[in-house]
Amino acid sequence: MTARLGLVRPADTPPVKLPEVLLALEQIRDRSMEAERRLAMLRALKDPVEAIQSARARRGAGLDGCAPSRTLSLEDSVYRSWCGNLQRLLIDLGHPRSVGQARFAIYREWVLRQLLKDLGRAADAAVRAGQRVMPGTWRSLHDLFLYLDGRDEVAGPAPAGPARFNPGNEYKRLLLLGALAEYQDLDQILPVIGPRLREWAGVSVLKRDVCVVGESALLRLDLTADGPPRRARPGDEQPYQGWVLEPAKPYTDALAAYPLCERQLTAAA
């Protein structure tokens, strides 16, 4: 029996019907349709998907008393399908035939904001809970950055100004956040550093094809891996050649007072 795509709407919640939401997302993903039609269907599912993600984040952080599961839950499947749909739609809306059409630029910015928010929320919740983020999340963020960088879109759309949406800065904010997982005392670090990450991301510098030898202030970033940047570890191959994130000095200075996790201090295998 096939579920109708119009089955799940924000008005249907609560409660959110997870199987129906997931089935609707899978049907949207698998069907060939115009980008505007796909966008309309995804926007109709936004509220129930966000309700599911919020419940998933609470469970992952242990806020509802449930231990995180190692198996792929129904909520995880919804998250993956939702982000996969957004990724496909972002590419569809960036097709050359859409360039120069104002409405498509608006649609595309909504999709990009939503995708960064959802991927970022998963990474943020995992760091705060001291857990590993769901597989594929960091790789999706890196792939998104490379896609935007290849189209010279990392800086975000015009006009410039304090409220300008800058996907590159949001990506760097998440990298700075992800690097905090290497530290002890996150419950002390996050209240101090977390509120300033967006500000510091704006003055942190992401560089490619850099050759690094023993520079501990730089964060090494493997864009082919499914993980955040990390500091150099004893036993790492030298020199390191690749992408690095040079954090804002206040970020580095603030972290100097906190110890790294013991596993980060041991020699790499």
C-alpha positions as MATLAB code, in Angstrom:
seq = 'MTARLGLVRPADTPPVKLPEVLLALEQIRDRSMEAERRLAMLRALKDPVEAIQSARARRGAGLDGCAPSRTLSLEDSVYRSWCGNLQRLLIDLGHPRSVGQARFAIYREWVLRQLLKDLGRAADAAVRAGQRVMPGTWRSLHDLFLYLDGRDEVAGPAPAGPARFNPGNEYKRLLLLGALAEYQDLDQILPVIGPRLREWAGVSVLKRDVCVVGESALLRLDLTADGPPRRARPGDEQPYQGWVLEPAKPYTDALAAYPLCERQLTAAA';
ca = [
       0.000    0.000    0.000;
       1.405    3.388   -1.008;
       1.028    6.410    1.272;
      -0.089    9.663   -0.286;
       2.520   12.425   -0.275;
       0.017   14.793    1.269;
      -0.559   12.556    4.279;
       1.745   14.342    6.701;
       1.318   18.057    7.302;
       2.213   20.335   10.208;
      -1.447   20.313   11.191;
      -1.222   16.541   11.747;
       0.987   16.998   14.804;
       1.008   16.194   17.634;
       1.613   13.302   17.634;
       4.108   13.076   14.791;
       3.641    9.884   12.776;
       7.213    8.823   12.136;
       6.597    6.024    9.609;
       4.388    8.290    7.506;
       6.907   11.148    7.634;
       9.734    8.835    6.600;
       7.698    7.278    3.793;
       6.722   10.717    2.483;
      10.382   11.826    2.495;
      11.457    8.685    0.651;
       8.754    9.178   -1.962;
       9.810   12.802   -2.492;
      13.432   11.684   -2.835;
      12.654    8.979   -5.388;
      10.231   10.891   -7.605;
      11.217   13.021  -10.563;
       9.617   16.462  -10.233;
      10.229   20.162  -10.674;
      12.389   21.804   -8.023;
       9.568   24.122   -6.923;
       7.243   21.149   -6.386;
       9.915   19.339   -4.352;
      10.492   22.488   -2.302;
       6.790   22.879   -1.543;
       6.525   19.273   -0.354;
       9.569   19.550    1.885;
       8.377   22.815    3.405;
       5.067   21.133    4.216;
       7.016   18.499    6.171;
       9.314   20.933    7.968;
       7.352   21.182   11.230;
       6.894   17.437   11.836;
      10.522   16.778   10.869;
      11.720   19.420   13.316;
       9.566   17.893   16.062;
      11.187   14.519   15.370;
      14.677   16.033   15.363;
      14.049   17.830   18.645;
      12.943   14.582   20.294;
      15.980   12.820   18.828;
      18.335   15.510   20.158;
      16.814   15.259   23.646;
      17.255   11.500   23.651;
      20.808   11.773   22.331;
      21.695   14.219   25.097;
      20.067   11.983   27.685;
      17.459   14.614   28.529;
      14.583   12.172   28.491;
      16.319    9.417   30.425;
      16.954    7.149   27.433;
      20.409    5.895   26.576;
      21.472    6.602   22.963;
      21.101    3.595   20.687;
      23.871    2.273   18.466;
      21.387    1.142   15.840;
      19.831    3.395   13.233;
      16.543    4.513   14.756;
      13.453    5.640   12.894;
      14.276    9.211   13.925;
      17.786    8.804   12.482;
      16.315    7.570    9.212;
      14.034   10.600    9.039;
      17.028   12.883    9.670;
      19.080   11.227    6.930;
      16.256   11.286    4.414;
      15.389   14.908    5.206;
      18.995   16.088    4.787;
      19.412   13.983    1.650;
      16.339   15.630    0.131;
      17.653   19.093    0.996;
      21.029   18.299   -0.555;
      19.387   17.159   -3.782;
      17.117   20.201   -3.867;
      20.033   22.580   -3.309;
      21.771   21.161   -6.371;
      18.554   21.254   -8.429;
      18.000   24.911   -7.544;
      21.575   25.704   -8.531;
      21.115   24.417  -12.072;
      22.278   26.910  -14.742;
      18.723   27.331  -16.012;
      17.770   28.850  -12.653;
      20.623   31.354  -12.486;
      19.465   34.960  -12.521;
      15.920   34.182  -11.382;
      15.309   35.991   -8.108;
      12.779   33.519   -6.752;
      15.180   30.612   -7.205;
      17.882   32.520   -5.301;
      15.423   32.975   -2.426;
      14.408   29.314   -2.511;
      18.033   28.231   -2.587;
      19.009   30.364    0.385;
      16.134   28.840    2.403;
      17.334   25.322    1.539;
      20.952   26.167    2.367;
      20.025   27.741    5.700;
      17.850   24.748    6.587;
      20.504   22.215    5.634;
      23.235   23.949    7.623;
      20.884   24.300   10.578;
      19.921   20.625   10.596;
      23.416   19.237   10.038;
      24.750   21.726   12.557;
      22.133   20.852   15.151;
      23.164   17.193   14.975;
      26.856   18.071   15.375;
      26.112   20.522   18.185;
      23.991   18.029   20.138;
      26.652   15.323   19.846;
      29.448   17.596   21.072;
      27.386   18.850   24.002;
      26.429   15.299   24.984;
      29.984   14.010   24.620;
      28.869   11.525   21.960;
      29.840   10.711   18.393;
      27.581   12.362   15.865;
      25.562   10.133   13.551;
      27.774    8.740   10.760;
      27.770   10.867    7.635;
      27.018   14.197    9.326;
      30.509   15.696    9.162;
      31.099   14.288    5.696;
      27.877   15.955    4.528;
      29.052   19.269    5.989;
      32.433   18.952    4.253;
      30.795   18.004    0.951;
      28.455   20.978    1.248;
      31.388   23.318    1.847;
      33.309   21.936   -1.151;
      30.223   22.271   -3.347;
      29.707   25.896   -2.340;
      33.424   26.685   -2.550;
      33.541   25.290   -6.075;
      30.745   27.672   -7.056;
      32.302   30.665   -5.230;
      29.296   30.765   -2.905;
      30.998   30.289    0.449;
      30.668   33.977    1.352;
      26.899   33.914    0.877;
      24.523   36.112   -1.096;
      24.552   39.923   -1.324;
      23.922   42.440    0.055;
      26.623   42.651    2.675;
      25.824   43.733    6.203;
      25.685   42.607    9.824;
      22.740   40.289    9.167;
      24.212   38.793    6.001;
      23.867   35.032    5.798;
      27.347   33.608    5.379;
      27.482   29.818    4.944;
      31.276   29.848    5.138;
      31.215   31.406    8.596;
      28.547   28.972    9.755;
      30.675   26.073    8.520;
      33.713   27.447   10.372;
      31.611   27.886   13.519;
      30.720   24.200   13.393;
      34.367   23.261   12.833;
      35.385   25.272   15.905;
      32.605   23.594   17.859;
      33.544   20.114   16.661;
      37.162   20.616   17.709;
      36.008   21.125   21.306;
      35.235   17.407   21.540;
      38.960   16.834   22.106;
      38.815   18.628   25.456;
      37.887   17.645   28.973;
      35.485   19.742   31.044;
      33.106   20.529   28.166;
      30.451   21.483   30.690;
      32.756   24.335   31.723;
      34.077   25.189   28.261;
      30.791   25.495   26.355;
      29.147   28.216   28.493;
      32.278   30.349   28.092;
      33.239   29.657   24.490;
      29.982   28.555   22.851;
      28.309   31.999   22.694;
      31.368   33.497   20.958;
      31.945   30.847   18.314;
      29.996   32.694   15.623;
      32.008   35.852   16.223;
      35.324   33.965   16.198;
      34.361   31.986   13.090;
      34.251   35.250   11.169;
      37.947   35.885   11.815;
      39.133   32.273   11.651;
      40.794   31.339    8.361;
      40.293   28.144    6.365;
      43.272   27.343    4.142;
      43.930   24.636    1.597;
      47.138   22.920    0.446;
      49.014   24.071    3.530;
      52.177   22.295    4.644;
      52.309   22.127    8.441;
      55.124   20.883   10.672;
      54.412   20.816   14.405;
      52.038   23.787   14.490;
      49.707   23.063   17.396;
      47.517   26.157   16.973;
      46.259   25.034   13.562;
      43.411   22.539   13.279;
      43.947   19.840   10.675;
      40.942   19.160    8.491;
      40.476   16.092    6.327;
      37.567   16.894    4.026;
      37.408   13.278    2.836;
      36.809   12.011    6.377;
      33.651   11.924    8.456;
      34.890   13.999   11.347;
      35.643   17.497   12.647;
      39.098   19.105   12.519;
      41.609   18.101   15.148;
      44.849   19.229   16.690;
      48.134   17.537   15.878;
      48.814   14.469   18.010;
      52.052   12.787   19.035;
      52.961   10.266   16.374;
      51.190   12.093   13.508;
      52.973   11.877   10.186;
      55.032   14.978    9.459;
      54.709   17.204    7.590;
      50.935   17.490    7.240;
      49.789   18.621    3.792;
      46.173   19.641    3.347;
      43.359   21.805    4.652;
      43.799   23.599    7.960;
      41.658   25.900   10.052;
      43.521   28.737   11.754;
      41.255   29.658   14.675;
      40.849   33.207   15.918;
      43.457   33.922   18.581;
      40.858   34.513   21.353;
      39.529   30.988   20.701;
      42.987   29.459   21.034;
      43.789   31.589   24.091;
      40.522   30.655   25.818;
      41.181   26.930   25.339;
      44.717   27.140   26.707;
      43.318   26.897   30.237;
      41.629   23.541   29.613;
      43.218   20.074   29.339;
      42.810   17.828   26.339;
      41.200   14.432   26.736;
      43.714   11.769   27.668;
      43.150    9.875   24.435;
      44.287   12.945   22.474;
      47.567   13.077   24.386;
      48.610    9.517   23.610;
      50.618    8.685   20.534;
      48.585    7.937   17.442;
      48.631    4.286   16.459;
];
